[in-house]
Amino acid sequence: MLPDLTQYLWIAWIVLALLFIIIELVTLEFTFLMLGAGTLIGGLGVNLLGGPWWLQVAAAAAVSALLLFTIRPLLLRLLHRGKQRALTNVDALYGMGARVVAPFVDDLGAVRLDNGETWTARLSPDAPAVDIGARVRVVTVLGSAVEVTASPLPERTSDDG
């Protein structure tokens, strides 16, 4: 005679909740935390109240979905409030200062951006001529080149970063 395995279902709910919490510690996006809470509240809670296995699964799914669509967005909004979106890749280049490192011939030259990268540069049509060492500002990104214009940006010092 095999024992009724549904009497040990509470162990499965605890193991599943611990698994979700461990995954949450790796991902840090509150999804698996909500699934773990739904597992504990819905699945284990109905199990401890003596509900059948199908009701435990349904309750765990319902509570997890409820938490995912109500509490998770609030937690994410609370976590990210006050933070400005960090500009990356091409978006970070707009408005960045640079120094001319190669002369502009036929409106093409080279600049070293303040982040240390050297880019092929095109001089803006309305910009005055600039010499090597002059400070310029990135106006737009044109594929693998940047369009720059003369800019009276303050000189960078070693303690600026």
C-alpha positions in Angstrom: 0.0 0.0 0.0 1.3 3.4 -1.0 0.7 6.3 1.4 -1.4 9.2 0.3 1.3 11.7 -1.0 -1.0 14.7 -0.7 -0.5 14.7 3.1 3.2 15.7 2.4 2.2 18.5 -0.1 3.1 21.1 2.5 6.8 20.2 2.1 6.5 20.8 -1.7 5.0 24.2 -1.1 7.8 25.2 1.3 10.5 23.9 -1.1 8.9 25.7 -4.0 8.7 29.0 -2.0 12.4 28.7 -1.0 13.3 28.0 -4.6 11.5 31.1 -5.7 13.1 33.2 -3.0 16.6 32.0 -4.0 15.9 32.8 -7.7 14.7 36.3 -6.6 18.0 36.9 -4.8 19.7 36.4 -8.1 17.3 38.4 -10.3 16.2 41.2 -8.0 13.1 42.2 -9.9 10.3 41.2 -7.5 8.8 38.6 -9.9 9.9 35.5 -8.0 9.3 37.2 -4.7 5.6 37.6 -5.6 5.5 33.9 -6.8 7.1 32.8 -3.5 4.6 34.8 -1.5 1.7 33.4 -3.6 3.1 29.9 -3.0 3.2 30.5 0.8 0.0 32.4 1.2 -2.1 30.6 -1.4 -0.7 27.1 -1.6 0.6 26.4 1.9 -2.2 28.4 3.5 -5.0 26.4 1.8 -3.0 23.2 2.6 -2.9 24.0 6.3 -6.6 24.7 6.2 -7.2 21.3 4.7 -8.1 22.2 1.2 -7.7 19.7 -1.7 -4.6 19.9 -3.9 -6.3 21.5 -6.9 -7.6 24.3 -4.6 -4.1 24.8 -3.3 -2.7 25.2 -6.8 -5.5 27.5 -7.8 -5.1 29.6 -4.7 -1.3 29.8 -5.2 -1.8 30.9 -8.8 -4.5 33.5 -7.9 -2.5 35.0 -5.1 0.7 35.1 -7.2 -1.1 36.8 -10.1 -2.7 39.3 -7.7 0.6 40.2 -6.1 2.4 40.4 -9.5 -0.1 42.8 -11.0 -0.8 45.0 -7.9 2.1 45.0 -5.4 5.1 44.4 -7.7 4.5 47.7 -9.8 4.2 49.6 -6.5 7.5 48.2 -5.2 9.3 48.9 -8.5 8.0 52.5 -8.5 9.1 52.9 -4.9 12.5 51.4 -5.7 13.2 53.6 -8.7 11.7 56.9 -7.5 14.0 59.9 -7.5 16.4 58.2 -9.9 17.1 59.7 -13.2 17.4 57.3 -16.1 21.1 56.8 -16.8 22.0 57.7 -20.3 24.0 55.0 -22.1 25.5 54.3 -25.5 24.7 56.9 -28.1 22.2 58.7 -25.9 25.1 59.6 -23.5 27.0 61.4 -26.3 24.6 64.2 -27.0 25.8 67.4 -25.5 29.1 65.9 -24.4 32.2 68.0 -24.6 35.2 67.1 -26.7 38.6 68.4 -27.8 39.7 68.6 -31.4 42.7 66.2 -32.0 42.9 66.3 -35.9 42.2 69.3 -38.1 39.0 69.6 -40.0 39.5 69.2 -43.7 36.4 69.5 -45.8 34.4 69.5 -42.5 35.8 66.2 -41.4 38.2 65.8 -38.5 38.7 63.9 -35.2 37.8 64.7 -31.6 38.5 63.1 -28.3 35.3 63.0 -26.2 35.4 63.8 -22.5 34.8 60.0 -21.9 38.2 59.3 -23.6 36.9 57.9 -26.9 38.2 59.3 -30.2 35.6 59.8 -32.9 35.5 61.0 -36.4 33.8 64.3 -36.4 31.9 66.5 -38.8 31.7 70.2 -38.2 28.2 71.6 -38.0 27.4 73.8 -41.1 26.8 76.9 -38.9 29.8 76.4 -36.7 32.9 78.6 -37.0 36.3 77.0 -37.9 38.1 75.4 -35.0 41.7 74.6 -34.5 43.4 71.6 -32.9 42.9 71.7 -29.1 39.7 73.7 -29.3 36.8 72.7 -27.2 33.7 71.5 -29.0 30.3 70.0 -28.1 28.6 67.0 -29.7 25.4 68.0 -31.5 24.3 64.7 -33.0 25.6 61.3 -33.8 25.8 60.3 -37.5 26.5 56.6 -37.6 30.1 56.2 -36.7 30.8 60.0 -36.6 29.7 62.8 -34.4 28.6 66.3 -35.5 30.2 69.0 -33.4 30.0 72.7 -32.9 32.3 75.1 -31.3 31.4 75.5 -27.6 32.8 77.7 -24.9 32.7 74.8 -22.4 34.8 75.3 -19.2 38.2 73.7 -19.2 38.3 70.3 -17.5 40.7 70.0 -14.6 42.2 66.9 -13.0 39.8 67.1 -10.0 36.7 67.2 -12.3 36.9 63.4 -12.7 
